[in-house]
Amino acid sequence: MSAGAETLRLSPLDAAHRALGAKMVPFGGWEMPLSYPKGTIAEHMSCRSGAAAFDVSHLGTVRVQGPGALSTLQSAFTNDLGKISPGRAQYTHLLDDADGSVLDDIIVWWVSDERFDVMPNASNTTRVRAAVGGADVTAERAVIALAGPSARVKLAGVAPAAAAVGRFRVETFIWRGATCLAAGTGYTGEDGVECAVPSGIAREFWDAVVDTGFTPAGLGARDTLRLEAALPLHGHELGPGITPLQAGLGWVVAWDKPDGFPGRAALEREREAGPRRRLAGIVSDGRQPPRAGAEVLAGGSSIGEVTSGNFSPVLGRGIGLALLEGTHPPGTAVEVDVRGRRIPATVSALPFVDKKL
């Protein structure tokens, strides 16, 4: 790297990706695979029709444990851990106290009575740790996401206990003498399992799943998959100025938690007044995708902005998520201004592709 450039962190699987010919790119402070020689579309379709393996070790793991762990997380995050129990996982948000916007969206793995593995986005680990304490154990493990209609069948040949974990459940399993974790969570819309394995055996585990028939897939396919499933990406559908209510994620908010959470007062004001904009789907008339930041127009007037856009390999059209002001039901004709060219499109129901998970 050139002098003064950011020092990027490397996954425990970095050498494995390079051996497979991956195109590596910076992402959230890490150098991660964007795609492999088969390309993003092939990787995407492998996940939709078979099984794909993703290295998601760039996600953080903040371990919060001890007698006060539950109350600490309850008072920091929007969702209610009282709805679940040890051995389960929960999606939740950390909000800005001033305006209720989403500082990060998080998965909490409730591993045992007094141990929680909090999984923030790559660039937000320090922020989340500042909110909840705990120890940053990101460097101690790799996280491998295995997804697709045949993912569990293939994984059963490598780690049967991991393959059997239920949806949004967390289980410990032993692999080659090492203690690992499996969670029935994922970010593609397909059924799958995420495995956290110690860094020292990560390469062996990755090689084993690839040898079993999983297609290695990079960040490019991960993005197109999550977009088809209308799953939010922090910095796009969530972030400064964007609240859970605007993003259509009000179900993540437990309004009646006794201890409350930062941002609740601002969110309650927005709920009472009604969000001024809401997340919607956009489908182009052709293959050209909407692009993040592009203006959305109806009847020649601006009604909002695209937050994410890409080509959908399943639909064969451009798709996007957009924050729109006013009411625009599915079927509404719109235009998207992509670099001065107006692309005809239609407001779409979400998700674009049916989710299995």
Secondary structure, 3 states (H helix, E strand, C coil): CCCCCCCCEECCCHHHHHHCCCEEEEECCEEEEEECCCCHHHHHHHHHHCCEEEECCCCCCEEEECCCHHHHHHHHCCCCHHHCCCCEEEEEEEECCCCCCEEEEEEEEEEECCEEEEECCHHHHHHHHHHHCCEECHHHEEEEEEECCCHHHHHHCCCHHHHCCCECEEEEEEECCEEEEEEECCCCCCCEEEEEEEHHHHHHHHHHHHHCCCEEECHHHHHHHHHHCCCCCECCCEECCECCCCCCCHHHCCCCCCCCCCCHHHHHHHHHHCCCEEEEEEEECCCCCCCCCCEEEECCEEEEEEEEEEEECCCCEEEEEEEEECCCCCCCEEEEEECCEEEEEEEECCCCCCCCC
